[in-house]
Amino acid sequence: MEKVITLPKANLTEGEILQIVIAPENDKHKFDIKIYKGDTTNELIEEFTGLVGAQNQLFDTSGQVAGDYMVRYERHTTGAKTAKSTDSNWFVEKSFKIAASQGAEKSVTLQRTGGDATADQALWVAIRNRTSALGFERYQQFVDSVFKKPEVPKAPDLDKKLSRHMSTAIQASSLSLQGSYAYSVLKFATQAFLTLEAGVAITDTDVETTDSLLSERSRLGESSVTYPALQERLKQYLTDTAPNATLPYLDRIVGALFKDTPSVDDASYAGEILANRFTEPSLIELIWSYWHEEGMLAQTMNTIALRFQNQRLGTRDPLADLEVSPLLPLSSLIWGYIQDEHNRLTVRRRAFEYDHHYGLKLVGRAIPELNSADCRSKFIESFHNLLYRTAMFYREDADTTVVSDSFPLLNALKDVHLLLAEGMHNQYGDLPWTSRAEMLTEQYILARPEMREFLRGRQMVPYQESWMGAVDAMKKLQGWGDTTITHFNELAVDGERILLSIRFGDWSDLNNSSDHARNWARYWKPEIQRYLYGYLAVTGVDLMADTNDSRKAPGRYAQPSQLLQQRLEAQGGGLSSAGGTERKGRAVPVVAKQPVIQTKSV
């Protein structure tokens, strides 16, 4: 058997060609030739399979690491499998060496610190999936499909959901934006849209499906990701303690309330816990409303509503030419919006909840000094500390000569998680939902093409969503600052995703390791970096500034509304605004407020 395989040269230099001569005793046998680094327990380098008869195989050693190698001859007999024992009748092994070539240039590649995958990554995918599904463009398509606007393409999967949950009479009727009921239909469609897209789920939506999958592959560091695979991961992450599985964080809360958690089907249990909020919490964060409020979305709509009612806005009215034809749908929508004022949240009501959730305060004439019963006074400090530590982690993670430490991130995530949990009471389940619905309807009204007739705006600006031009045009008319609404919208969208991943993640679990924090930082890197830059663009404060002394970082822990007001005053105030205050004879607009149309108290 020793004559079966021959290596004419057993010592080679990297780059030489090794000739493997095979002369089997029986030319009818099939055999394989395998080349290993070291021995058969190590890496398989090359393989020649299905060989028959005498053979001369060539193995190029270019690029191979210097060291010991092994050639293994494995014979196959008809009807028999390759032997796994050391029987010499089945295989022969020959060793050879490869030496490094003289004077050859070698390249060294460093890679960043690795980490193991964690189960909570499926939750982050679900958060991105649901927040994308609640985006304005998708909402606009849904509303237009309800009103059966023919020139707008419909969302196929939303049409299916609509047909399942709405009555046949509503589907068959030809709804119109005309008439006094138009705004009521818009409100109903908005509530239906939010209801259909609520819950913790990963669905294959019709919006940017391919791009979303490519993004998930990049974020997860995997070359192949499919929606069924992601859905299965989410199913494994959720705790199966009910007919519909729930998040481990919520299961931990319920487990603390009830020693033996019964089934949701049990009447006594259903009387204590709302099943839909336990198994399908809506992934909506109030910070989305806060940043749009700071960006003057609500104030833009309220200013238009005042002028629509023939109320003058100051001595020099920038909206003097606002005349909406009753032949156009916008007239009916604004009419219904004004008539429904008593059913909407007041700015003061929202201000108290911003303070309860995040310790964020609004500034303006419509916002007197808040006497809050419960305020998250430490949230800004903890959240901005987390963002700073995350930015530091990115610097270390990008340096392949440094082993990045994510343990400080884990502690910072726990701090923010506990603060968010403390503010998750009373109005949490209802006010963020209601605020989102109201602001979505405002965005839809501002996105109407009739708005461009009197607000004009700059047509060459590449706005992400069609309602943004109206807000920027109003801010310019009223002198409310020159920071584009685009930055506020990015703060709202990215801030919502970041906080949802912290709020609903099970960060208080003692079994969490630094891998959880490392994966969190890497997965949410685009959102965190956009949030950091957006905050700098809006407030002028760099949360990435490398300092451990808060006195050397002015504004790091200041209220964003105060920073916005300071920047506006530094710009000279501009035109008078409906919500401005008189200082030394000059009108100074106040940021982050609603016009005085809001008079209803809490």
C-alpha positions as CSV (number, residue, x, y, z in Angstrom):
1,M,0.0,0.0,0.0
2,E,2.9,2.3,0.4
3,K,3.2,2.5,-3.3
4,V,-0.3,3.8,-3.7
5,I,0.7,7.5,-3.1
6,T,4.1,9.2,-3.6
7,L,5.3,12.7,-2.9
8,P,8.4,13.4,-5.0
9,K,9.3,16.3,-2.8
10,A,8.5,16.4,1.0
11,N,10.0,19.8,1.7
12,L,8.7,22.8,-0.3
13,T,9.0,26.5,-0.2
14,E,5.8,28.6,-0.2
15,G,4.8,29.2,-3.8
16,E,6.1,25.8,-5.2
17,I,3.8,23.2,-6.8
18,L,3.5,19.9,-5.0
19,Q,3.0,16.9,-7.3
20,I,1.0,14.0,-5.8
21,V,1.5,10.7,-7.7
22,I,-1.2,8.0,-7.2
23,A,-0.8,4.5,-8.5
24,P,-3.6,2.3,-7.0
25,E,-3.4,-1.5,-7.2
26,N,-6.9,-1.7,-8.5
27,D,-7.9,0.8,-11.2
28,K,-11.7,0.2,-10.5
29,H,-11.6,1.7,-7.0
30,K,-12.7,5.3,-6.5
31,F,-10.7,7.4,-4.1
32,D,-10.3,10.9,-2.7
33,I,-7.2,12.9,-1.9
34,K,-7.4,15.4,1.0
35,I,-4.7,17.8,2.2
36,Y,-4.8,19.0,5.8
37,K,-2.9,21.7,7.7
38,G,-1.0,19.6,10.3
39,D,-3.0,16.4,10.5
40,T,-6.6,15.2,9.9
41,T,-7.8,16.9,13.1
42,N,-7.0,20.3,11.7
43,E,-8.2,22.4,8.8
44,L,-8.9,20.8,5.4
45,I,-7.0,22.8,2.8
46,E,-7.7,21.1,-0.5
47,E,-9.7,18.1,-1.7
48,F,-9.8,16.0,-4.9
49,T,-12.8,13.7,-5.0
50,G,-14.1,10.9,-7.2
51,L,-10.8,9.9,-8.7
52,V,-10.3,6.6,-10.6
53,G,-7.1,5.0,-11.8
54,A,-3.6,6.4,-11.8
55,Q,-3.5,10.1,-11.2
56,N,-1.0,13.0,-10.9
57,Q,-2.6,15.8,-8.9
58,L,-1.0,19.2,-8.4
59,F,-1.3,21.4,-5.2
60,D,-0.2,25.0,-5.4
61,T,1.3,26.1,-2.0
62,S,1.1,29.8,-2.8
63,G,-0.4,31.7,0.1
64,Q,-0.1,28.8,2.5
65,V,1.3,29.3,6.0
66,A,4.6,27.7,6.7
67,G,4.4,24.5,8.7
68,D,3.5,20.8,8.6
69,Y,0.9,19.4,6.2
70,M,-0.6,16.0,5.4
71,V,-1.8,14.3,2.3
72,R,-4.5,11.6,2.9
73,Y,-5.5,8.9,0.4
74,E,-9.0,7.5,1.1
75,R,-10.3,4.5,-1.0
76,H,-13.9,3.7,-1.7
77,T,-15.0,0.2,-2.5
78,T,-18.3,-0.4,-4.3
79,G,-21.1,-0.8,-1.7
80,A,-18.8,0.2,1.2
81,K,-18.3,3.5,3.0
82,T,-14.9,5.1,3.7
83,A,-13.4,3.6,6.7
84,K,-13.2,5.7,9.9
85,S,-10.7,3.5,11.6
86,T,-6.9,3.3,11.0
87,D,-7.2,0.2,8.8
88,S,-4.4,0.6,6.2
89,N,-6.5,-1.1,3.6
90,W,-8.6,2.1,3.3
91,F,-6.2,5.0,3.6
92,V,-2.6,6.1,3.4
93,E,-1.2,9.3,4.8
94,K,2.0,11.2,3.8
95,S,3.5,14.3,5.5
96,F,5.3,17.2,4.0
97,K,6.5,20.7,5.0
98,I,6.1,24.2,3.6
99,A,8.8,26.8,4.4
100,A,8.3,30.5,4.1
101,S,9.6,32.1,1.0
102,Q,12.7,34.3,1.3
103,G,12.0,38.1,1.2
104,A,8.3,37.7,0.5
105,E,6.1,40.5,1.7
106,K,3.4,39.5,4.2
107,S,0.3,41.4,5.0
108,V,-1.3,41.5,8.4
109,T,-5.0,42.2,8.9
110,L,-6.5,43.1,12.2
111,Q,-10.1,42.7,13.0
112,R,-12.3,44.3,15.7
113,T,-13.3,42.5,18.8
114,G,-15.8,39.7,18.2
115,G,-18.9,38.8,20.2
116,D,-21.5,36.1,20.5
117,A,-25.0,36.6,19.1
118,T,-27.7,37.2,21.8
119,A,-31.4,36.4,21.7
120,D,-32.5,40.0,22.2
121,Q,-31.3,40.9,18.7
122,A,-34.7,39.6,17.4
123,L,-36.5,42.3,19.5
124,W,-34.4,45.0,17.9
125,V,-35.4,43.7,14.5
126,A,-39.0,43.8,15.5
127,I,-38.7,47.4,16.7
128,R,-37.2,48.6,13.4
129,N,-39.9,46.7,11.6
130,R,-42.8,48.1,13.5
131,T,-41.5,51.7,13.7
132,S,-40.9,51.6,9.9
133,A,-44.4,50.3,9.4
134,L,-45.7,53.3,11.4
135,G,-43.8,55.7,9.2
136,F,-45.6,58.7,7.5
137,E,-45.3,57.5,3.9
138,R,-46.9,54.2,4.8
139,Y,-49.6,55.9,6.8
140,Q,-50.3,58.3,3.9
141,Q,-50.7,55.4,1.5
142,F,-53.1,53.7,3.9
143,V,-55.3,56.8,4.4
144,D,-55.4,57.5,0.6
145,S,-56.4,53.8,0.1
146,V,-59.3,54.4,2.6
147,F,-60.4,57.5,0.6
148,K,-59.8,55.5,-2.6
149,K,-57.6,58.0,-4.3
150,P,-57.0,56.3,-7.6
151,E,-53.7,58.0,-8.6
152,V,-51.9,56.8,-5.4
153,P,-50.6,53.2,-5.3
154,K,-52.1,51.1,-2.5
155,A,-50.2,49.1,0.0
156,P,-51.1,45.4,-0.7
157,D,-50.6,44.0,2.8
158,L,-52.5,46.9,4.4
159,D,-55.4,46.4,2.0
160,K,-55.6,42.8,3.2
161,K,-55.6,43.9,6.8
162,L,-58.2,46.6,6.1
163,S,-60.5,44.1,4.4
164,R,-60.3,41.8,7.4
165,H,-61.0,44.4,10.1
166,M,-63.4,46.9,8.4
167,S,-67.0,46.3,7.5
168,T,-68.0,45.6,3.9
169,A,-70.2,48.7,3.9
170,I,-67.3,50.9,4.7
171,Q,-65.1,49.2,2.1
172,A,-67.8,49.4,-0.6
173,S,-68.7,53.1,0.0
174,S,-66.9,55.7,-2.0
175,L,-65.4,57.8,0.8
176,S,-64.5,61.4,0.0
177,L,-62.4,64.1,1.5
178,Q,-65.3,66.5,0.9
179,G,-67.9,67.3,3.6
180,S,-68.0,67.9,7.3
181,Y,-67.3,64.3,8.1
182,A,-64.0,64.2,6.3
183,Y,-61.9,64.8,9.4
184,S,-63.8,62.2,11.3
185,V,-63.0,59.6,8.7
186,L,-59.4,60.7,8.8
187,K,-59.3,60.2,12.6
188,F,-60.9,56.8,12.3
189,A,-58.5,55.7,9.5
190,T,-55.6,56.8,11.7
191,Q,-56.8,54.8,14.7
192,A,-57.3,51.8,12.4
193,F,-53.8,52.2,11.0
194,L,-52.2,52.3,14.4
195,T,-54.3,49.3,15.6
196,L,-53.3,47.2,12.5
197,E,-49.6,47.9,13.0
198,A,-49.4,47.5,16.8
199,G,-47.7,44.7,18.6
200,V,-44.2,43.1,18.7
201,A,-43.9,41.4,15.3
202,I,-41.8,41.1,12.2
203,T,-43.7,41.2,9.0
204,D,-42.7,41.2,5.4
205,T,-44.1,44.6,4.5
206,D,-44.3,46.0,1.0
207,V,-42.2,49.0,1.9
208,E,-38.4,48.6,1.0
209,T,-38.4,44.9,1.7
210,T,-35.1,44.2,0.0
211,D,-33.4,47.2,1.5
212,S,-34.6,46.2,4.9
213,L,-33.2,42.7,4.6
214,L,-29.9,44.0,3.4
215,S,-29.8,46.4,6.3
216,E,-30.5,43.6,8.8
217,R,-27.8,41.4,7.4
218,S,-25.3,44.3,7.8
219,R,-26.5,45.0,11.4
220,L,-26.5,41.4,12.5
221,G,-23.2,40.6,10.8
222,E,-24.7,37.7,8.8
223,S,-24.5,37.1,5.1
224,S,-28.0,35.6,4.8
225,V,-31.1,36.7,6.7
226,T,-34.7,35.9,5.7
227,Y,-38.0,37.1,7.2
228,P,-39.0,33.5,8.3
229,A,-35.7,33.1,10.1
230,L,-36.1,36.4,11.9
231,Q,-39.6,35.6,12.8
232,E,-38.5,32.3,14.3
233,R,-35.8,34.0,16.3
234,L,-38.4,36.4,17.7
235,K,-40.6,33.5,18.6
236,Q,-37.8,31.9,20.5
237,Y,-37.0,35.2,22.4
238,L,-40.5,35.8,23.6
239,T,-41.6,34.0,26.8
240,D,-44.4,31.6,26.0
241,T,-46.5,32.0,29.2
242,A,-49.8,32.7,27.4
243,P,-51.6,31.8,24.2
244,N,-49.7,34.7,22.6
245,A,-46.1,34.9,23.8
246,T,-44.9,38.1,25.6
247,L,-41.6,40.0,26.1
248,P,-39.4,38.7,28.9
249,Y,-39.4,42.1,30.5
250,L,-43.2,42.2,30.7
251,D,-43.3,38.6,31.9
252,R,-40.9,39.5,34.7
253,I,-43.3,42.3,35.8
254,V,-46.3,40.0,35.8
255,G,-44.3,37.3,37.5
256,A,-43.6,39.7,40.3
257,L,-47.3,40.6,40.6
258,F,-48.6,37.0,40.5
259,K,-46.7,34.2,42.2
260,D,-48.3,31.6,39.9
261,T,-49.0,33.3,36.6
262,P,-52.3,31.8,35.3
263,S,-53.3,31.7,31.7
264,V,-54.7,34.9,30.1
265,D,-57.8,32.8,29.3
266,D,-58.5,32.6,33.0
267,A,-61.3,35.1,34.0
268,S,-59.7,36.2,37.2
269,Y,-56.4,36.9,35.4
270,A,-58.1,38.7,32.5
271,G,-59.7,41.0,35.1
272,E,-56.3,42.0,36.4
273,I,-54.2,42.3,33.3
274,L,-55.1,43.7,29.9
275,A,-54.2,40.8,27.6
276,N,-53.5,43.0,24.6
277,R,-51.0,45.2,26.5
278,F,-49.4,42.2,28.0
279,T,-48.9,40.2,24.8
280,E,-49.0,42.9,22.1
281,P,-47.7,46.2,23.5
282,S,-47.7,49.1,21.0
283,L,-44.1,50.1,20.1
284,I,-44.8,53.8,20.3
285,E,-42.5,56.2,22.3
286,L,-43.6,59.6,23.5
287,I,-40.3,61.1,22.6
288,W,-41.4,61.0,19.0
289,S,-44.2,63.5,19.8
290,Y,-41.8,65.6,21.9
291,W,-39.3,66.2,19.2
292,H,-42.0,67.0,16.6
293,E,-43.4,69.4,19.1
294,E,-40.1,71.1,19.5
295,G,-39.9,71.2,15.7
296,M,-43.1,73.2,15.6
297,L,-45.3,70.6,13.9
298,A,-48.3,71.2,16.2
299,Q,-47.8,75.0,16.3
300,T,-47.7,75.2,12.5
301,M,-51.1,73.4,12.4
302,N,-52.6,75.5,15.2
303,T,-51.4,78.8,13.5
304,I,-53.1,77.8,10.3
305,A,-56.3,76.9,12.3
306,L,-56.3,80.4,13.9
307,R,-56.0,82.1,10.5
308,F,-58.6,79.8,9.0
309,Q,-61.0,81.2,11.7
310,N,-60.2,84.8,10.5
311,Q,-58.1,85.6,13.6
312,R,-55.2,88.0,13.0
313,L,-51.8,86.8,14.2
314,G,-50.0,90.0,15.4
315,T,-49.9,93.4,13.8
316,R,-48.1,92.1,10.7
317,D,-49.8,88.9,9.7
318,P,-47.6,86.6,7.6
319,L,-50.7,84.5,6.7
320,A,-52.8,87.3,5.5
321,D,-53.1,85.6,2.1
322,L,-54.3,82.3,3.5
323,E,-57.5,81.6,1.7
324,V,-58.6,78.0,1.2
325,S,-61.2,77.3,-1.5
326,P,-64.2,75.4,-0.2
327,L,-64.0,73.4,-3.5
328,L,-60.8,71.8,-2.3
329,P,-60.6,68.9,0.2
330,L,-58.3,70.8,2.6
331,S,-61.1,73.2,3.6
332,S,-63.2,70.3,5.0
333,L,-60.2,68.8,6.8
334,I,-59.2,72.0,8.5
335,W,-62.9,72.7,9.4
336,G,-63.2,69.3,11.1
337,Y,-59.8,69.8,12.8
338,I,-61.0,73.0,14.4
339,Q,-64.4,71.6,15.4
340,D,-62.7,68.7,17.1
341,E,-60.4,70.8,19.2
342,H,-62.2,69.9,22.5
343,N,-61.4,66.2,21.8
344,R,-57.6,66.7,21.3
345,L,-54.8,66.7,23.9
346,T,-53.8,70.2,25.0
347,V,-50.1,71.2,24.9
348,R,-50.2,71.5,28.7
349,R,-51.4,67.9,29.0
350,R,-48.6,66.7,26.8
351,A,-46.1,68.8,28.7
352,F,-46.9,67.1,32.0
353,E,-46.4,63.7,30.4
354,Y,-43.1,64.6,28.8
355,D,-42.0,65.6,32.3
356,H,-43.3,62.3,33.7
357,H,-41.7,60.1,31.1
358,Y,-38.3,61.9,30.5
359,G,-38.1,64.9,32.7
360,L,-38.3,67.0,29.5
361,K,-40.0,70.4,29.8
362,L,-41.5,72.7,27.2
363,V,-41.1,76.5,27.2
364,G,-43.7,79.0,26.0
365,R,-46.7,81.2,26.9
366,A,-49.1,78.3,26.7
367,I,-46.9,76.4,29.2
368,P,-46.9,77.9,32.7
369,E,-44.6,76.7,35.4
370,L,-45.3,73.0,35.7
371,N,-46.0,71.7,39.2
372,S,-45.4,68.0,38.4
373,A,-46.2,65.3,40.9
374,D,-43.5,63.0,39.5
375,C,-40.6,64.0,37.3
376,R,-37.8,61.9,35.8
377,S,-35.2,64.5,36.7
378,K,-32.3,62.1,36.2
379,F,-33.3,60.9,32.8
380,I,-31.4,63.5,30.7
381,E,-28.2,62.9,32.6
382,S,-28.5,59.1,32.4
383,F,-29.5,59.1,28.7
384,H,-26.9,61.5,27.6
385,N,-24.3,59.6,29.6
386,L,-25.3,56.4,27.8
387,L,-24.9,58.2,24.4
388,Y,-21.5,59.5,25.4
389,R,-20.3,56.1,26.5
390,T,-21.7,54.6,23.3
391,A,-19.7,57.1,21.3
392,M,-16.6,56.2,23.2
393,F,-17.3,52.5,22.5
394,Y,-17.5,53.2,18.8
395,R,-14.0,54.9,18.9
396,E,-12.5,51.8,20.6
397,D,-14.4,49.4,18.4
398,A,-13.1,51.1,15.2
399,D,-9.5,50.7,16.5
400,T,-8.5,47.1,15.7
401,T,-5.5,47.4,18.1
402,V,-7.8,47.9,21.1
403,V,-10.1,45.4,22.8
404,S,-13.3,47.5,23.2
405,D,-14.9,47.3,26.6
406,S,-18.7,47.2,26.6
407,F,-19.3,46.6,30.3
408,P,-19.8,50.4,31.1
409,L,-22.4,50.4,28.4
410,L,-24.3,47.6,30.1
411,N,-24.5,49.5,33.4
412,A,-25.6,52.7,31.6
413,L,-28.3,50.7,29.8
414,K,-29.6,49.4,33.1
415,D,-29.8,52.9,34.5
416,V,-31.8,54.2,31.6
417,H,-34.1,51.1,31.6
418,L,-35.0,51.6,35.2
419,L,-35.7,55.3,34.7
420,L,-38.0,54.5,31.8
421,A,-39.8,51.9,33.8
422,E,-40.4,54.3,36.6
423,G,-42.2,56.7,34.2
424,M,-44.2,53.8,32.6
425,H,-47.4,54.5,34.6
426,N,-50.8,56.2,34.6
427,Q,-51.2,57.7,31.1
428,Y,-48.4,55.6,29.5
429,G,-50.6,53.3,27.4
430,D,-53.0,55.9,26.2
431,L,-51.4,59.4,25.9
432,P,-48.5,58.4,23.6
433,W,-50.9,56.5,21.3
434,T,-53.4,59.5,21.2
435,S,-50.6,62.0,20.7
436,R,-49.2,59.9,17.8
437,A,-52.6,59.7,16.2
438,E,-53.2,63.4,16.4
439,M,-49.8,64.4,15.1
440,L,-50.1,61.9,12.2
441,T,-53.4,63.6,11.2
442,E,-51.6,67.0,11.4
443,Q,-48.8,65.7,9.1
444,Y,-51.4,64.4,6.6
445,I,-53.2,67.7,6.5
446,L,-49.9,69.6,6.0
447,A,-48.9,67.2,3.3
448,R,-51.9,68.1,1.2
449,P,-51.0,69.7,-2.2
450,E,-53.2,72.7,-1.4
451,M,-50.8,73.7,1.3
452,R,-48.2,74.6,-1.3
453,E,-50.5,77.2,-2.7
454,F,-50.1,79.6,0.2
455,L,-47.1,78.3,2.2
456,R,-45.0,78.0,-1.0
457,G,-41.8,76.5,0.5
458,R,-38.6,75.6,-1.2
459,Q,-39.2,73.0,-3.8
460,M,-35.6,72.0,-4.3
461,V,-35.0,70.9,-0.7
462,P,-35.0,67.0,-0.6
463,Y,-37.4,66.5,2.3
464,Q,-37.8,63.0,3.6
465,E,-41.6,63.4,4.0
466,S,-44.0,65.5,2.1
467,W,-45.3,67.5,5.2
468,M,-41.9,68.9,6.2
469,G,-41.8,71.7,3.6
470,A,-45.0,73.3,5.1
471,V,-43.4,73.3,8.6
472,D,-40.2,74.9,7.5
473,A,-42.1,77.5,5.4
474,M,-44.2,78.4,8.5
475,K,-41.1,78.6,10.7
476,K,-39.5,81.0,8.2
477,L,-42.7,83.2,8.0
478,Q,-43.1,83.4,11.8
479,G,-39.4,83.7,12.7
480,W,-39.3,80.5,14.7
481,G,-35.7,79.7,14.0
482,D,-33.8,78.4,10.9
483,T,-33.2,74.8,12.0
484,T,-34.9,72.5,9.5
485,I,-37.6,70.2,10.7
486,T,-35.6,67.4,9.1
487,H,-33.2,67.3,12.1
488,F,-36.2,67.2,14.6
489,N,-37.8,64.4,12.6
490,E,-34.6,62.3,12.8
491,L,-34.3,62.9,16.5
492,A,-38.0,61.8,16.8
493,V,-37.6,58.6,14.7
494,D,-34.2,57.6,16.0
495,G,-34.8,58.5,19.6
496,E,-38.0,56.4,19.6
497,R,-36.1,53.3,18.3
498,I,-33.3,53.7,20.8
499,L,-35.6,54.2,23.8
500,L,-37.9,51.3,22.7
501,S,-34.9,49.0,22.6
502,I,-34.0,50.1,26.2
503,R,-37.6,50.2,27.6
504,F,-38.7,46.7,26.4
505,G,-35.3,45.0,26.7
506,D,-34.8,42.8,29.7
507,W,-31.8,44.8,30.9
508,S,-32.4,44.1,34.6
509,D,-31.6,40.4,34.0
510,L,-28.5,39.5,36.0
511,N,-27.5,37.0,33.4
512,N,-26.8,39.7,30.8
513,S,-23.2,39.9,29.7
514,S,-21.1,42.6,28.0
515,D,-22.0,40.8,24.7
516,H,-25.6,42.1,25.1
517,A,-24.4,45.7,25.4
518,R,-21.8,45.3,22.6
519,N,-24.5,43.9,20.2
520,W,-26.9,46.6,21.2
521,A,-24.4,49.4,20.4
522,R,-23.4,47.8,17.1
523,Y,-26.9,47.1,16.0
524,W,-28.2,50.6,16.7
525,K,-25.1,52.5,15.5
526,P,-26.8,54.3,12.6
527,E,-29.7,55.5,14.8
528,I,-27.3,56.6,17.7
529,Q,-24.9,58.4,15.4
530,R,-27.8,60.2,13.6
531,Y,-29.3,61.2,17.0
532,L,-26.0,62.5,18.2
533,Y,-25.5,64.6,15.1
534,G,-29.2,65.8,15.1
535,Y,-28.9,66.9,18.7
536,L,-25.8,68.9,17.8
537,A,-27.5,70.5,14.8
538,V,-30.6,71.4,16.9
539,T,-29.2,72.5,20.2
540,G,-25.5,73.2,19.4
541,V,-24.4,70.7,22.2
542,D,-22.0,67.9,21.2
543,L,-22.8,64.9,23.4
544,M,-19.7,63.2,22.0
545,A,-17.4,65.7,23.6
546,D,-14.6,63.8,25.4
547,T,-14.8,65.1,29.0
548,N,-15.6,63.7,32.4
549,D,-16.3,67.1,33.9
550,S,-19.8,68.4,33.3
551,R,-18.6,71.9,34.0
552,K,-16.5,71.7,30.9
553,A,-19.4,70.6,28.8
554,P,-22.0,73.3,29.1
555,G,-25.5,72.2,28.1
556,R,-24.8,68.5,28.2
557,Y,-27.5,68.0,30.9
558,A,-29.5,71.2,30.2
559,Q,-33.1,71.1,29.0
560,P,-33.3,71.0,25.1
561,S,-36.1,73.6,25.2
562,Q,-33.8,76.0,27.0
563,L,-31.0,75.4,24.6
564,L,-33.4,76.0,21.6
565,Q,-34.6,79.2,23.2
566,Q,-31.1,80.5,23.7
567,R,-30.2,79.7,20.1
568,L,-33.3,81.5,18.8
569,E,-32.6,84.6,20.9
570,A,-29.0,84.6,19.7
571,Q,-30.4,84.7,16.1
572,G,-32.1,88.0,16.9
573,G,-35.7,86.8,17.2
574,G,-36.7,87.3,13.6
575,L,-40.4,88.0,12.9
576,S,-43.0,88.2,15.6
577,S,-44.8,85.0,16.4
578,A,-48.2,84.2,17.8
579,G,-46.5,82.7,20.9
580,G,-43.8,85.3,21.3
581,T,-43.2,87.5,24.4
582,E,-42.3,91.1,24.5
583,R,-38.8,92.0,25.7
584,K,-37.7,95.6,25.5
585,G,-40.1,96.4,22.7
586,R,-38.9,93.5,20.5
587,A,-41.0,90.4,19.9
588,V,-38.9,87.3,20.8
589,P,-40.4,84.0,19.6
590,V,-40.5,81.2,22.1
591,V,-39.7,77.7,21.0
592,A,-41.3,74.4,21.8
593,K,-44.8,75.8,22.4
594,Q,-48.3,75.8,20.9
595,P,-50.1,79.1,20.0
596,V,-52.5,80.5,22.6
597,I,-55.4,78.7,20.7
598,Q,-54.8,76.0,23.3
599,T,-56.8,77.3,26.3
600,K,-58.3,74.1,27.6
601,S,-56.9,73.0,31.0
602,V,-56.0,69.5,32.0
